[in-house]
Amino acid sequence: MKEEKAWDVIENPHMTEQAMDQVDRENKLVLMVDLDANKNQVSDAVETLFNVTVENVNTAITPQAKKKAFVSLSETDDAMDVATKLGMM
């Protein structure tokens, strides 16, 4: 996936206290993504932009009709580093 397309998939990081706990404890990122993006596109976008290995992606539609993606990273990659690049920390 090209970097420009990857930024179209990922809208912004979701910054809440619960999301920060997931970054710290579970090595997961919580991102708001395009409503039409599927799990494979989210995984490809994260891998392209941040040069990490994605283990799993779960998505949920919020009551505000936005899509939230929970991205689990491999043990060799640190979600805290990615969160810092995104400006979450």
C-alpha positions as CSV (number, residue, x, y, z in Angstrom):
1,M,0.0,0.0,0.0
2,K,1.3,3.5,-0.9
3,E,1.8,5.9,2.0
4,E,-0.7,8.4,0.6
5,K,-3.4,5.7,0.5
6,A,-2.5,4.6,4.0
7,W,-3.1,8.0,5.4
8,D,-6.6,8.0,3.7
9,V,-7.4,4.8,5.7
10,I,-6.1,6.1,9.1
11,E,-7.9,9.2,10.2
12,N,-6.4,9.9,13.6
13,P,-5.4,8.1,16.8
14,H,-8.0,7.7,19.5
15,M,-6.6,9.3,22.6
16,T,-8.4,8.3,25.8
17,E,-7.2,7.0,29.1
18,Q,-8.5,3.5,28.2
19,A,-6.6,3.7,24.8
20,M,-3.4,4.7,26.6
21,D,-3.8,1.7,29.0
22,Q,-4.1,-0.6,25.9
23,V,-0.9,0.9,24.5
24,D,0.9,0.3,27.8
25,R,-0.5,-3.1,28.9
26,E,-1.6,-4.9,25.7
27,N,0.7,-3.5,23.0
28,K,-2.3,-2.3,21.1
29,L,-3.0,0.9,19.2
30,V,-6.5,2.4,19.0
31,L,-7.1,4.3,15.8
32,M,-10.1,6.0,14.2
33,V,-10.2,4.8,10.6
34,D,-12.2,5.3,7.4
35,L,-15.7,3.9,7.7
36,D,-15.3,2.0,4.5
37,A,-11.9,0.5,5.4
38,N,-11.7,-3.2,6.1
39,K,-9.4,-5.0,8.6
40,N,-6.9,-5.9,5.9
41,Q,-6.6,-2.3,4.7
42,V,-6.1,-1.1,8.3
43,S,-3.4,-3.7,8.8
44,D,-1.6,-2.8,5.6
45,A,-1.8,0.9,6.4
46,V,-0.3,0.5,9.9
47,E,2.5,-1.8,8.6
48,T,3.3,0.7,5.7
49,L,3.3,3.8,7.8
50,F,5.0,2.6,10.9
51,N,7.2,-0.3,9.7
52,V,5.7,-2.7,12.3
53,T,4.2,-6.2,12.2
54,V,0.4,-6.3,12.9
55,E,-0.8,-9.5,14.6
56,N,-4.6,-8.8,14.7
57,V,-7.1,-6.0,14.0
58,N,-10.5,-5.7,15.6
59,T,-13.0,-3.0,14.5
60,A,-16.1,-1.4,16.0
61,I,-18.6,1.2,14.8
62,T,-19.2,3.9,17.4
63,P,-22.6,5.4,18.1
64,Q,-21.4,8.5,16.3
65,A,-21.1,6.4,13.1
66,K,-17.3,6.3,13.1
67,K,-15.0,3.2,12.9
68,K,-12.5,2.5,15.6
69,A,-9.7,-0.1,15.0
70,F,-7.9,-2.0,17.8
71,V,-4.5,-3.0,16.3
72,S,-2.4,-5.6,18.1
73,L,1.3,-5.4,17.3
74,S,3.8,-8.3,17.4
75,E,5.9,-8.7,20.5
76,T,9.0,-7.5,18.7
77,D,7.3,-4.1,18.0
78,D,6.4,-1.5,20.7
79,A,3.1,0.3,20.5
80,M,4.5,3.0,22.7
81,D,7.0,3.9,19.9
82,V,4.2,4.1,17.4
83,A,2.0,6.1,19.7
84,T,4.9,8.6,20.2
85,K,5.2,9.0,16.4
86,L,1.5,9.7,16.2
87,G,1.7,12.3,18.9
88,M,-0.3,10.4,21.5
89,M,2.4,10.6,24.1
